[in-house]
Structures are given as structure tokens and as C-alpha cells.
Amino acid sequence: MFVAALFTILLTMALTLVRALRGPTVFDRILAVNMFGTSTVLGIAVIGFVTDRPDFLDIALVYALISFITTIATLKYFEYGSFGCGRREENG
Amino acid sequence: MDLLLDVLSWISLLGGGFFCIVGGLGVLRLPDFYSRLHASGVIDTLGAGLILFGLLLQAESFDVGIRLVLIFFFLLFTVPTATHALAKSALHSGFEPELDDDGGDPSNS
């Protein structure tokens, strides 16, 4: 049962990777990375249940935190050209 | 009772997997970046929710269950925020969405 769910999650990761490679704009790639992170969270949780080790869920929780921070940091860097120290004039 | 839990978790796990694949296909086939944001939302709310619910049914002890609920709530809060920041940043950098009055087929991909 868990292996079936794991297989669908791996398939979703493959589809997300295709979008990451093909994405015309950089935002598609950031979106694909964000979705890949969420699929990894689900995959780790299911693997934790397959190998019957409940401590995997902590890893999944931490990975969800990191995936979120990665997306926000990439966006911040990409939009302001740096990590927001020198804000450009036109956006006030 | 145990059989009921197994059947219910089978259904929710496969349902969650199905919606994950739907989200994955949606992100591939939707024409425009802004419509792909919707596909990523499908995965995180429905796919993750059903899969984590299926796991919750199989959780023996309380702390495993509470961790699953925490993961789900955390995903529920952070992914919409990330998607919103993504859309704002894309719109801010002058990347116009494909409106239907542009006429003709979507330009990119």
C-alpha cells in the first residue's frame, strides 16, 4: 500500500523535473523546485512508514521548512538582485 | 475495525497519489506560468492532505500522528505563502499573464 503511494510520488517528482528542465522562465523552475520539495516531504513521510521508523517524520518536517525558505530566498535574491540590502528605487 | 482502517487508508493513499499525479501533469500541460501555480496548489493541498491522512490512519502511537498533523498544517501555511510570493515576484518583474483577450494561442511553449 505504501509502495503504491511511493510510486505515485516518484512519478510526480519525475513530472516536476521535466517542468524544471523545460520551464521557459526562471519562475517555472522555482515553482518546479518548490513542488519537488513538497513531493520529497511526502516521500520521506511514506518511506518512514514503509521502513517502520517514525523518526523520519521529523526529517520530513524539517525538509518542509527548508523547502519553504529556499523558495523565499531564491525569490528575494532574484527580485532584488541581492539579498535585499540595496532596494531598487522604483519599488519605493 | 482494523480492516476498515486498512481499506480507508488504501483509498486515501491512492487518492492522494492520484491527485499528486494530476498536479504533476497539470504543471506540465497548463499553457501559462500563472495557471501552473494552480497545479502546484492541487498537489500541496489535496495530494499531500490525502496521503498524510492515509498515513495518519496507519499511525500506531500518538506522537507519530501528531507529527503528521503538524506536517500537514505546516504545509498548509507555507506553500500558499510561497506560491503567492512567487506570483508577486513574477508579476513585479514584468512577466505578464496570458489573458484570453491577447488573441490567438499562448505565445510561449
Backbone of each chain as ProteinMPNN parsed JSONL, in Angstrom:
{"seq_chain_A": "MFVAALFTILLTMALTLVRALRGPTVFDRILAVNMFGTSTVLGIAVIGFVTDRPDFLDIALVYALISFITTIATLKYFEYGSFGCGRREENG", "coords_chain_A": {"N_chain_A": [[0.847, -1.205, 0.0], [1.873, 1.235, 0.923], [3.945, 1.299, -0.838], [2.725, 1.663, -3.257], [1.754, 4.279, -2.984], [4.194, 5.511, -2.733], [5.222, 5.102, -5.256], [3.564, 6.696, -6.85], [4.293, 9.178, -5.879], [6.956, 9.31, -6.678], [6.551, 9.36, -9.384], [5.307, 11.831, -9.654], [7.444, 13.439, -8.94], [9.108, 12.996, -11.119], [7.594, 14.161, -13.18], [7.64, 16.775, -12.283], [10.331, 17.351, -12.5], [10.631, 17.309, -15.255], [9.203, 19.585, -15.938], [10.887, 21.397, -14.657], [13.196, 21.265, -16.18], [12.274, 22.041, -18.631], [11.077, 24.436, -18.321], [10.214, 27.64, -19.542], [10.615, 30.168, -18.282], [12.436, 31.549, -15.447], [10.859, 31.478, -13.285], [9.186, 29.344, -13.62], [10.969, 27.363, -13.078], [11.596, 27.812, -10.417], [9.133, 27.299, -9.319], [8.916, 24.585, -9.961], [10.97, 23.539, -8.415], [9.982, 24.094, -5.908], [7.704, 22.466, -5.858], [8.938, 20.013, -6.109], [10.229, 19.872, -3.685], [8.052, 19.669, -1.928], [7.023, 17.221, -2.747], [9.143, 15.64, -1.974], [8.934, 15.838, 0.78], [6.566, 14.419, 1.229], [7.397, 11.958, 0.228], [9.434, 11.231, 2.025], [7.947, 10.966, 4.338], [6.297, 8.791, 3.685], [8.216, 6.826, 3.229], [9.202, 6.653, 5.759], [7.103, 5.333, 6.954], [7.104, 2.971, 5.52], [9.521, 1.738, 6.203], [8.997, 1.523, 8.783], [9.903, 3.37, 10.729], [9.401, 5.824, 12.877], [10.836, 8.189, 13.207], [11.442, 9.363, 10.857], [9.559, 11.218, 10.234], [10.211, 13.566, 11.487], [12.342, 14.376, 9.95], [10.974, 14.849, 7.592], [9.408, 17.003, 8.345], [11.361, 18.967, 8.858], [12.387, 19.176, 6.336], [10.263, 20.277, 4.965], [10.281, 22.812, 6.098], [12.781, 23.767, 5.166], [12.421, 23.69, 2.41], [10.527, 25.649, 2.046], [11.893, 27.935, 2.891], [13.923, 27.974, 1.031], [12.563, 28.595, -1.347], [11.607, 31.164, -0.778], [14.005, 32.542, -0.344], [15.297, 32.301, -2.819], [13.543, 33.742, -4.408], [13.716, 36.238, -3.231], [16.357, 36.871, -3.73], [16.335, 36.839, -6.499], [14.543, 38.819, -7.189], [15.493, 41.226, -6.116], [18.07, 41.308, -6.929], [20.016, 41.196, -5.063], [20.444, 40.169, -1.629], [18.386, 41.882, -0.793], [19.619, 44.06, 0.389], [20.354, 46.488, -0.976], [17.72, 48.162, -1.965], [15.905, 48.533, -4.979], [15.156, 51.709, -6.612], [12.634, 52.11, -7.868], [10.68, 50.55, -6.747], [10.075, 51.741, -4.357]], "CA_chain_A": [[0.0, 0.0, 0.0], [2.741, 2.409, 0.956], [4.807, 1.311, -2.02], [1.949, 2.262, -4.351], [1.781, 5.735, -2.802], [5.565, 5.968, -3.012], [5.422, 5.11, -6.705], [2.914, 7.882, -7.432], [5.074, 10.372, -5.523], [8.142, 9.342, -7.548], [6.107, 9.79, -10.726], [5.118, 13.286, -9.601], [8.766, 14.079, -8.967], [9.629, 12.967, -12.49], [6.89, 15.186, -13.964], [8.106, 18.103, -11.862], [11.676, 17.564, -13.066], [10.5, 17.651, -16.678], [8.889, 21.008, -15.996], [12.045, 22.198, -14.242], [14.164, 21.341, -17.279], [11.71, 22.659, -19.838], [10.418, 25.699, -17.996], [10.83, 28.753, -20.267], [11.111, 31.277, -17.449], [13.086, 31.067, -14.224], [9.83, 31.273, -12.258], [8.735, 27.951, -13.723], [11.953, 26.473, -12.42], [11.446, 27.944, -8.96], [7.896, 26.578, -8.979], [9.182, 23.139, -10.027], [11.777, 23.165, -7.247], [9.094, 24.13, -4.748], [6.85, 21.268, -5.875], [9.79, 18.848, -5.863], [10.453, 19.824, -2.245], [6.871, 19.131, -1.252], [6.939, 15.772, -3.016], [10.145, 14.956, -1.137], [8.387, 15.741, 2.138], [5.627, 13.286, 1.254], [8.135, 10.716, 0.033], [10.136, 10.853, 3.26], [6.951, 10.506, 5.31], [5.845, 7.442, 3.317], [9.342, 5.899, 3.455], [9.253, 6.421, 7.202], [6.104, 4.315, 7.314], [7.454, 1.679, 4.898], [10.579, 1.082, 6.979], [8.5, 1.473, 10.145], [10.741, 4.182, 11.622], [8.628, 7.074, 12.968], [11.615, 9.429, 13.306], [11.556, 10.002, 9.54], [8.61, 12.324, 10.095], [10.905, 14.805, 11.852], [13.106, 14.797, 8.77], [10.038, 15.411, 6.613], [9.001, 18.334, 8.806], [12.474, 19.9, 8.64], [12.546, 19.4, 4.899], [9.225, 21.231, 4.549], [10.779, 24.149, 6.481], [13.883, 24.191, 4.293], [11.918, 23.924, 1.057], [9.86, 26.954, 2.023], [12.882, 29.005, 2.989], [14.653, 28.027, -0.247], [11.783, 29.326, -2.348], [11.554, 32.595, -0.456], [15.343, 33.131, -0.529], [15.572, 32.427, -4.264], [12.745, 34.847, -4.951], [14.249, 37.513, -2.731], [17.592, 37.148, -4.451], [16.105, 37.086, -7.927], [13.808, 40.048, -7.454], [16.23, 42.431, -5.76], [19.448, 41.241, -7.405], [20.891, 40.804, -3.945], [19.504, 39.74, -0.587], [17.515, 42.912, -0.285], [20.249, 45.171, 1.124], [20.145, 47.721, -1.738], [16.449, 48.039, -2.661], [15.905, 49.402, -6.164], [14.372, 52.918, -6.278], [11.274, 52.288, -8.405], [9.599, 49.94, -5.956], [9.81, 52.539, -3.173]], "C_chain_A": [[0.877, 1.248, 0.0], [3.586, 2.471, -0.298], [4.046, 1.918, -3.189], [1.96, 3.778, -4.219], [3.165, 6.273, -3.123], [5.79, 6.06, -4.508], [4.765, 6.344, -7.319], [3.712, 9.134, -7.096], [6.303, 10.463, -6.406], [7.75, 9.791, -8.948], [5.897, 11.302, -10.741], [6.451, 14.003, -9.639], [9.302, 14.094, -10.386], [8.945, 14.043, -13.33], [7.388, 16.573, -13.585], [9.477, 18.391, -12.44], [11.572, 17.936, -14.536], [10.151, 19.126, -16.804], [10.084, 21.847, -15.604], [13.025, 22.326, -15.406], [13.594, 22.166, -18.419], [11.235, 24.079, -19.568], [11.007, 26.871, -18.74], [11.388, 29.817, -19.33], [11.703, 30.71, -16.166], [12.034, 30.807, -13.159], [9.254, 29.868, -12.367], [9.689, 27.036, -12.98], [11.817, 26.583, -10.917], [10.203, 27.198, -8.511], [8.144, 25.079, -8.965], [10.001, 22.708, -8.81], [10.909, 23.132, -5.998], [8.235, 22.867, -4.705], [7.668, 20.02, -5.619], [10.044, 18.715, -4.367], [9.263, 19.243, -1.525], [6.727, 17.641, -1.519], [7.958, 15.018, -2.187], [9.636, 14.802, 0.282], [7.456, 14.542, 2.225], [6.374, 11.966, 1.109], [8.821, 10.271, 1.292], [9.142, 10.326, 4.276], [6.522, 9.081, 4.98], [6.971, 6.439, 3.546], [9.471, 5.61, 4.945], [8.257, 5.359, 7.622], [6.458, 2.962, 6.708], [8.49, 0.974, 5.755], [10.242, 1.087, 8.472], [9.441, 2.187, 11.127], [10.069, 5.545, 11.739], [9.487, 8.315, 12.99], [11.826, 10.064, 11.93], [10.652, 11.206, 9.441], [9.25, 13.627, 10.542], [11.697, 15.318, 10.656], [12.167, 15.432, 7.766], [9.625, 16.817, 7.031], [10.103, 19.345, 8.542], [12.622, 20.203, 7.157], [11.487, 20.36, 4.386], [9.664, 22.647, 4.905], [11.807, 24.639, 5.472], [13.359, 24.518, 2.908], [11.246, 25.289, 0.978], [10.876, 28.076, 2.021], [13.656, 29.126, 1.689], [13.881, 28.842, -1.257], [11.811, 30.811, -2.052], [12.919, 33.234, -0.706], [15.636, 33.304, -2.013], [14.815, 33.597, -4.833], [13.336, 36.176, -4.517], [15.506, 37.875, -3.503], [17.284, 37.561, -5.879], [15.442, 38.427, -8.134], [14.683, 41.257, -7.164], [17.691, 42.35, -6.202], [20.421, 40.966, -6.29], [19.934, 40.42, -2.83], [18.853, 40.948, 0.057], [18.225, 44.018, 0.435], [19.995, 46.455, 0.338], [18.838, 47.623, -2.489], [16.451, 48.988, -3.838], [14.955, 50.564, -5.92], [12.929, 52.73, -6.686], [10.265, 51.551, -7.545], [9.548, 50.546, -4.568], [10.481, 52.072, -1.914]], "O_chain_A": [[0.678, 2.177, -0.782], [3.915, 3.556, -0.778], [4.634, 2.608, -4.022], [2.149, 4.489, -5.206], [3.305, 7.348, -3.706], [6.462, 6.973, -4.987], [5.338, 6.972, -8.21], [3.808, 10.05, -7.913], [6.672, 11.552, -6.845], [8.498, 10.501, -9.619], [6.256, 11.978, -11.706], [6.588, 15.044, -10.283], [9.886, 15.088, -10.818], [9.599, 14.752, -14.095], [7.543, 17.442, -14.443], [9.77, 19.523, -12.826], [12.329, 18.778, -15.02], [10.702, 19.838, -17.643], [10.283, 22.922, -16.17], [13.622, 23.386, -15.597], [14.319, 22.898, -19.094], [11.015, 24.844, -20.507], [12.207, 27.114, -18.607], [12.493, 30.316, -19.542], [11.5, 29.541, -15.839], [12.258, 30.022, -12.238], [8.879, 29.262, -11.364], [9.28, 26.066, -12.342], [11.908, 25.582, -10.207], [10.2, 26.546, -7.467], [7.657, 24.371, -8.083], [9.76, 21.644, -8.24], [11.068, 22.265, -5.139], [8.057, 22.268, -3.644], [7.186, 19.074, -4.997], [10.076, 17.607, -3.831], [9.416, 18.423, -0.62], [6.353, 16.88, -0.627], [7.7, 13.9, -1.741], [9.866, 13.777, 0.924], [7.535, 13.747, 3.162], [6.044, 10.98, 1.766], [8.812, 9.085, 1.621], [9.427, 9.368, 4.995], [6.393, 8.248, 5.877], [6.722, 5.324, 4.004], [9.8, 4.496, 5.352], [8.522, 4.575, 8.533], [6.159, 1.922, 7.294], [8.379, -0.223, 6.016], [11.062, 0.716, 9.312], [9.734, 1.677, 12.208], [10.148, 6.348, 10.81], [8.96, 9.414, 12.814], [12.332, 11.182, 11.839], [10.921, 12.123, 8.665], [8.887, 14.692, 10.042], [11.729, 16.517, 10.378], [12.51, 16.441, 7.148], [9.504, 17.714, 6.196], [9.837, 20.448, 8.064], [12.937, 21.327, 6.765], [11.75, 21.162, 3.49], [9.455, 23.579, 4.128], [11.729, 25.766, 4.982], [13.785, 25.495, 2.292], [11.373, 25.999, -0.02], [10.758, 29.042, 1.267], [14.011, 30.229, 1.274], [14.454, 29.682, -1.95], [12.012, 31.627, -2.951], [12.991, 34.349, -1.224], [16.165, 34.337, -2.425], [15.347, 34.363, -5.637], [13.45, 37.113, -5.306], [15.704, 39.028, -3.886], [17.878, 38.498, -6.411], [15.716, 39.114, -9.118], [14.621, 42.237, -7.906], [18.476, 43.241, -5.878], [21.547, 40.541, -6.545], [18.726, 40.35, -3.058], [18.768, 41.046, 1.282], [17.569, 44.861, 1.048], [19.479, 47.422, 0.9], [18.821, 47.046, -3.576], [16.934, 50.115, -3.731], [14.037, 50.441, -5.11], [12.041, 53.141, -5.939], [9.082, 51.885, -7.595], [9.015, 49.91, -3.659], [10.315, 52.687, -0.861]]}, "seq_chain_B": "MDLLLDVLSWISLLGGGFFCIVGGLGVLRLPDFYSRLHASGVIDTLGAGLILFGLLLQAESFDVGIRLVLIFFFLLFTVPTATHALAKSALHSGFEPELDDDGGDPSNS", "coords_chain_B": {"N_chain_B": [[-12.606, -3.74, 12.52], [-9.942, -3.129, 12.171], [-9.676, -3.862, 9.543], [-11.302, -1.982, 8.337], [-9.835, 0.366, 8.79], [-7.589, -0.207, 7.263], [-8.68, -0.376, 4.659], [-9.689, 2.192, 4.367], [-7.361, 3.71, 4.547], [-6.026, 2.752, 2.36], [-7.648, 3.739, 0.305], [-7.432, 6.536, 0.693], [-4.692, 6.936, 0.42], [-4.202, 6.116, -2.232], [-5.89, 7.88, -3.497], [-4.675, 10.329, -2.778], [-2.234, 9.954, -4.085], [-3.178, 9.885, -6.682], [-4.093, 12.535, -6.987], [-1.699, 13.83, -6.691], [-0.404, 13.086, -9.033], [-2.113, 14.232, -10.855], [-1.645, 16.929, -10.277], [1.053, 17.036, -11.028], [0.875, 16.468, -13.775], [-0.692, 18.603, -14.476], [1.045, 20.747, -14.076], [2.713, 20.361, -16.128], [1.204, 20.501, -18.463], [-0.328, 22.822, -18.487], [-0.82, 26.004, -20.044], [0.326, 28.456, -19.244], [2.486, 30.323, -17.011], [1.163, 31.327, -14.766], [-1.14, 29.839, -14.642], [-0.027, 27.451, -14.029], [0.615, 27.717, -11.421], [-1.691, 27.099, -10.135], [-1.777, 24.341, -10.471], [0.319, 23.531, -8.875], [-0.773, 24.125, -6.476], [-2.768, 22.232, -6.283], [-1.411, 19.864, -5.769], [-0.28, 20.321, -3.24], [-2.333, 20.863, -1.454], [-4.487, 18.932, -1.797], [-3.293, 16.498, -2.672], [-1.158, 16.108, -0.81], [-2.658, 16.302, 1.511], [-4.443, 14.09, 1.423], [-2.666, 11.95, 1.311], [-1.218, 12.243, 3.684], [-3.311, 11.952, 5.43], [-3.979, 9.307, 4.946], [-1.688, 8.107, 5.951], [-1.97, 8.876, 8.541], [-4.043, 7.298, 9.442], [-2.78, 4.914, 9.64], [-1.091, 5.282, 11.676], [0.366, 4.146, 14.65], [1.046, 5.097, 17.239], [0.557, 7.989, 19.41], [2.36, 10.133, 19.103], [3.414, 9.847, 16.578], [1.182, 10.368, 15.039], [0.614, 13.029, 15.751], [2.792, 14.288, 14.689], [2.367, 13.942, 11.973], [0.053, 15.439, 11.617], [1.086, 17.923, 12.239], [2.926, 18.269, 10.165], [1.152, 18.44, 8.037], [-0.341, 20.756, 8.66], [1.696, 22.588, 8.64], [2.529, 22.522, 5.985], [0.19, 23.465, 4.939], [0.236, 26.131, 5.624], [2.66, 27.18, 4.633], [3.018, 26.687, 1.87], [1.01, 28.051, 0.283], [1.863, 30.637, 0.892], [4.415, 30.69, -0.225], [3.746, 30.283, -2.901], [2.284, 32.569, -3.369], [4.226, 34.539, -2.998], [5.846, 33.875, -5.101], [4.201, 34.389, -7.327], [3.815, 37.128, -7.006], [6.41, 38.079, -7.258], [6.938, 37.301, -9.869], [5.025, 38.783, -11.291], [5.842, 41.29, -10.558], [8.274, 41.552, -11.816], [7.567, 42.132, -14.337], [6.391, 40.132, -15.877], [3.988, 39.295, -17.849], [0.706, 37.88, -17.375], [-0.966, 35.396, -19.445], [-3.594, 36.637, -20.907], [-7.005, 35.995, -22.023], [-7.839, 37.783, -23.897], [-5.687, 38.316, -25.38], [-5.702, 37.216, -27.78], [-5.435, 34.643, -30.103], [-3.114, 31.791, -29.94], [-1.389, 30.796, -26.899], [1.737, 32.432, -26.407], [4.326, 31.501, -25.418], [5.817, 28.228, -25.193]], "CA_chain_B": [[-12.185, -2.35, 12.708], [-8.639, -2.964, 11.554], [-9.857, -3.924, 8.087], [-11.854, -0.692, 7.892], [-8.74, 1.343, 8.734], [-6.729, -0.511, 6.11], [-9.354, -0.017, 3.408], [-9.787, 3.655, 4.289], [-6.048, 4.308, 4.251], [-5.728, 2.414, 0.961], [-8.367, 4.672, -0.586], [-6.92, 7.918, 0.765], [-3.327, 6.983, -0.122], [-4.245, 6.087, -3.696], [-6.486, 9.153, -3.919], [-3.64, 11.353, -2.681], [-1.295, 9.734, -5.172], [-3.818, 10.297, -7.94], [-4.112, 13.995, -7.127], [-0.32, 14.275, -6.916], [-0.096, 12.941, -10.458], [-2.894, 15.257, -11.568], [-0.901, 18.179, -10.146], [2.264, 16.958, -11.835], [0.511, 16.621, -15.194], [-1.18, 19.974, -14.668], [2.16, 21.685, -14.18], [3.356, 20.165, -17.432], [0.39, 20.783, -19.645], [-1.015, 24.12, -18.482], [-0.061, 26.804, -21.015], [0.96, 29.696, -18.81], [3.077, 30.151, -15.683], [0.225, 31.627, -13.677], [-2.074, 28.72, -14.468], [0.706, 26.32, -13.409], [0.596, 27.894, -9.959], [-2.849, 26.343, -9.617], [-1.468, 22.906, -10.417], [1.145, 23.235, -7.694], [-1.655, 24.163, -5.311], [-3.521, 20.972, -6.182], [-0.577, 18.839, -5.143], [0.054, 20.53, -1.833], [-3.497, 20.788, -0.557], [-5.259, 17.699, -1.882], [-2.417, 15.322, -2.712], [-0.487, 15.941, 0.478], [-3.644, 16.083, 2.561], [-4.969, 12.72, 1.412], [-1.599, 10.998, 1.639], [-0.918, 12.326, 5.121], [-4.456, 11.377, 6.153], [-3.841, 7.851, 4.859], [-0.639, 7.698, 6.899], [-2.464, 9.101, 9.911], [-4.848, 6.141, 9.836], [-1.913, 3.779, 9.944], [-0.16, 5.624, 12.755], [0.008, 3.383, 15.86], [1.124, 5.83, 18.516], [0.023, 9.348, 19.315], [3.328, 11.157, 18.651], [3.533, 9.764, 15.12], [0.027, 11.047, 14.466], [0.695, 14.484, 15.916], [3.792, 14.802, 13.747], [1.752, 14.012, 10.648], [-0.861, 16.588, 11.586], [1.904, 19.145, 12.201], [3.456, 18.436, 8.808], [0.095, 18.898, 7.143], [-0.672, 22.158, 8.939], [2.796, 23.446, 8.225], [2.448, 22.644, 4.524], [-0.989, 24.272, 4.615], [0.536, 27.558, 5.794], [3.82, 27.744, 3.936], [3.035, 26.593, 0.403], [0.334, 29.191, -0.333], [2.686, 31.845, 1.012], [5.487, 30.63, -1.228], [3.16, 30.471, -4.234], [1.913, 33.984, -3.5], [5.449, 35.325, -3.2], [6.315, 33.566, -6.455], [3.378, 35.11, -8.306], [4.072, 38.578, -6.864], [7.724, 38.371, -7.817], [6.864, 37.189, -11.329], [4.288, 39.926, -11.827], [6.621, 42.505, -10.297], [9.391, 41.678, -12.762], [7.056, 42.461, -15.666], [6.063, 38.928, -16.655], [2.539, 39.463, -17.942], [-0.03, 36.626, -17.583], [-1.593, 35.222, -20.764], [-5.046, 36.838, -20.781], [-7.591, 35.401, -23.226], [-8.09, 38.779, -24.961], [-4.462, 38.54, -26.178], [-5.991, 36.764, -29.155], [-4.518, 33.626, -30.658], [-2.663, 30.767, -28.989], [-0.383, 31.365, -25.988], [2.973, 32.596, -27.202], [5.462, 30.6, -25.102], [5.565, 26.774, -25.1]], "C_chain_B": [[-10.834, -2.126, 11.993], [-8.773, -2.974, 10.042], [-10.366, -2.587, 7.577], [-10.744, 0.335, 7.774], [-7.87, 1.087, 7.515], [-7.383, -0.059, 4.822], [-9.378, 1.496, 3.261], [-8.429, 4.256, 3.95], [-5.618, 3.941, 2.847], [-6.354, 3.462, 0.048], [-7.73, 6.046, -0.521], [-5.506, 7.982, 0.217], [-3.366, 7.005, -1.641], [-4.885, 7.362, -4.225], [-5.47, 10.276, -3.874], [-2.627, 11.202, -3.79], [-1.878, 10.173, -6.492], [-3.773, 11.813, -8.084], [-2.705, 14.537, -7.266], [0.008, 14.195, -8.398], [-0.864, 13.981, -11.266], [-2.163, 16.593, -11.485], [0.344, 18.165, -11.008], [1.949, 17.14, -13.303], [0.058, 18.046, -15.451], [-0.026, 20.938, -14.856], [2.835, 21.528, -15.53], [2.511, 20.736, -18.553], [-0.246, 22.169, -19.62], [-0.166, 25.132, -19.266], [0.799, 27.887, -20.387], [1.475, 29.517, -17.393], [2.032, 30.316, -14.599], [-0.805, 30.519, -13.53], [-1.349, 27.524, -13.865], [0.738, 26.487, -11.895], [-0.573, 27.123, -9.367], [-2.509, 24.875, -9.489], [-0.622, 22.601, -9.201], [0.304, 23.297, -6.441], [-2.408, 22.86, -5.146], [-2.711, 19.939, -5.433], [-0.537, 19.062, -3.64], [-1.175, 20.424, -0.964], [-4.102, 19.394, -0.615], [-4.348, 16.483, -1.843], [-1.778, 15.081, -1.361], [-1.505, 15.629, 1.56], [-4.11, 14.65, 2.598], [-3.887, 11.719, 1.796], [-1.312, 11.035, 3.136], [-2.08, 11.78, 5.936], [-4.386, 9.853, 6.116], [-2.792, 7.353, 5.836], [-1.147, 7.833, 8.332], [-3.267, 7.891, 10.385], [-3.975, 4.966, 10.24], [-1.004, 4.063, 11.135], [-0.575, 4.893, 14.016], [-0.02, 4.297, 17.073], [0.688, 7.267, 18.282], [1.05, 10.278, 18.709], [3.541, 11.062, 17.146], [2.39, 10.537, 14.48], [0.149, 12.554, 14.579], [1.732, 15.065, 14.972], [3.191, 14.924, 12.348], [0.836, 15.215, 10.555], [-0.055, 17.874, 11.506], [2.468, 19.379, 10.808], [2.372, 18.996, 7.913], [-0.216, 20.361, 7.394], [0.45, 23.066, 8.475], [2.766, 23.621, 6.718], [1.301, 23.557, 4.157], [-0.669, 25.754, 4.708], [1.623, 28.021, 4.847], [3.661, 27.717, 2.428], [2.218, 27.696, -0.233], [1.154, 30.467, -0.218], [3.772, 31.851, -0.045], [4.916, 30.873, -2.615], [2.785, 31.927, -4.441], [3.147, 34.839, -3.75], [5.976, 35.114, -4.611], [5.533, 34.376, -7.469], [3.659, 36.6, -8.223], [5.395, 38.927, -7.501], [7.692, 38.293, -9.331], [6.161, 38.404, -11.905], [5.111, 41.193, -11.684], [7.722, 42.669, -11.329], [8.855, 41.757, -14.18], [6.722, 41.258, -16.501], [4.55, 38.858, -16.735], [1.865, 38.109, -18.078], [-0.687, 36.605, -18.943], [-3.082, 35.437, -20.59], [-5.694, 36.364, -22.07], [-7.846, 36.473, -24.264], [-6.797, 39.105, -25.693], [-4.676, 38.109, -27.613], [-4.97, 35.736, -29.568], [-3.983, 32.735, -29.558], [-1.601, 31.375, -28.069], [0.993, 31.383, -26.661], [4.017, 31.586, -26.784], [4.948, 29.179, -24.917], [4.109, 26.5, -25.337]], "O_chain_B": [[-10.613, -1.117, 11.324], [-8.1, -2.22, 9.338], [-9.935, -2.106, 6.53], [-10.689, 1.089, 6.803], [-7.462, 2.017, 6.819], [-6.738, 0.566, 3.981], [-9.123, 2.028, 2.18], [-8.343, 5.198, 3.163], [-4.922, 4.718, 2.193], [-5.707, 4.0, -0.85], [-7.504, 6.669, -1.558], [-5.138, 8.984, -0.396], [-2.668, 7.795, -2.276], [-4.483, 7.876, -5.269], [-5.391, 11.085, -4.798], [-2.198, 12.193, -4.381], [-1.187, 10.758, -7.326], [-3.458, 12.33, -9.155], [-2.507, 15.583, -7.883], [0.617, 15.105, -8.959], [-0.345, 14.54, -12.232], [-2.061, 17.312, -12.479], [0.666, 19.164, -11.651], [2.648, 17.866, -14.009], [0.366, 18.633, -16.488], [-0.094, 21.841, -15.69], [3.464, 22.465, -16.023], [3.024, 21.371, -19.474], [-0.671, 22.65, -20.671], [1.061, 25.121, -19.167], [1.866, 28.216, -20.905], [0.979, 28.67, -16.65], [2.002, 29.556, -13.631], [-1.297, 30.274, -12.429], [-1.984, 26.666, -13.251], [0.874, 25.505, -11.165], [-0.488, 26.571, -8.27], [-2.898, 24.226, -8.518], [-0.793, 21.564, -8.56], [0.599, 22.623, -5.454], [-2.666, 22.421, -4.026], [-3.231, 19.225, -4.575], [-0.731, 18.132, -2.858], [-1.083, 19.941, 0.164], [-4.219, 18.735, 0.418], [-4.587, 15.545, -1.082], [-1.848, 13.975, -0.825], [-1.256, 14.794, 2.429], [-4.173, 14.043, 3.667], [-4.15, 10.757, 2.518], [-1.178, 9.993, 3.778], [-1.876, 11.209, 7.007], [-4.687, 9.183, 7.104], [-2.967, 6.315, 6.474], [-0.814, 7.038, 9.21], [-3.199, 7.499, 11.55], [-4.362, 4.136, 11.062], [-0.238, 3.197, 11.558], [-1.73, 4.989, 14.431], [-0.978, 4.286, 17.846], [0.48, 7.709, 17.152], [0.699, 11.129, 17.892], [3.818, 12.07, 16.497], [2.586, 11.267, 13.508], [-0.166, 13.282, 13.637], [1.587, 16.193, 14.501], [3.466, 15.882, 11.627], [0.83, 15.928, 9.551], [-0.44, 18.809, 10.805], [2.497, 20.507, 10.316], [2.617, 19.908, 7.125], [-0.343, 21.135, 6.445], [0.21, 24.168, 7.982], [2.954, 24.729, 6.216], [1.39, 24.329, 3.202], [-1.23, 26.557, 3.962], [1.543, 29.124, 4.307], [4.124, 28.638, 1.754], [2.672, 28.263, -1.226], [1.145, 31.294, -1.13], [4.028, 32.872, -0.684], [5.518, 31.583, -3.42], [2.94, 32.468, -5.535], [3.136, 35.74, -4.588], [6.485, 36.04, -5.243], [6.115, 34.983, -8.367], [3.735, 37.273, -9.251], [5.512, 39.935, -8.197], [8.325, 39.098, -10.014], [6.624, 38.993, -12.882], [5.094, 42.062, -12.556], [8.074, 43.793, -11.687], [9.585, 41.486, -15.133], [6.76, 41.339, -17.728], [3.897, 38.411, -15.792], [2.364, 37.253, -18.808], [-0.941, 37.654, -19.535], [-3.784, 34.519, -20.166], [-5.036, 36.325, -23.11], [-8.057, 36.135, -25.429], [-6.755, 40.022, -26.513], [-3.977, 38.537, -28.531], [-3.768, 35.94, -29.398], [-4.342, 32.888, -28.391], [-0.977, 32.372, -28.431], [1.354, 30.459, -27.39], [4.561, 30.875, -27.629], [3.798, 28.96, -24.536], [3.685, 25.345, -25.304]]}, "name": "protein", "num_of_chains": 2, "seq": "MFVAALFTILLTMALTLVRALRGPTVFDRILAVNMFGTSTVLGIAVIGFVTDRPDFLDIALVYALISFITTIATLKYFEYGSFGCGRREENGMDLLLDVLSWISLLGGGFFCIVGGLGVLRLPDFYSRLHASGVIDTLGAGLILFGLLLQAESFDVGIRLVLIFFFLLFTVPTATHALAKSALHSGFEPELDDDGGDPSNS"}
